[in-house]
Amino acid sequence: VYAVTGNKEKVYHYLDELNTMNFYSMVRISLLKHDPMYNSIRHEERFQKIIQNMEAKHAAEHERVKQWLRENNML
């Protein structure tokens, strides 16, 4: 709602809070990247950095799980 109404301070407050999590599903990342609600900030550097950080955390968790599966002969 804050993104649509142009309240960038509130949008980034909540996105920064969300960005403190350790893992993100691709669904959540994809929603942030493509939801029209975020059109007003989608190309801003701050928004892009948040997305990049979430993608990096997702990739790291994906690799961690893949390694665990290999170590346990499940992959």
Secondary structure, DSSP 8 states (H G I E B T S, - for coil): -HHHHT-HHHHHHHHHHHTTSS---HHHHHHHHH-GGGTTTTTSHHHHHHHHHHHHHHHHHHHHHHHHHHHTT--
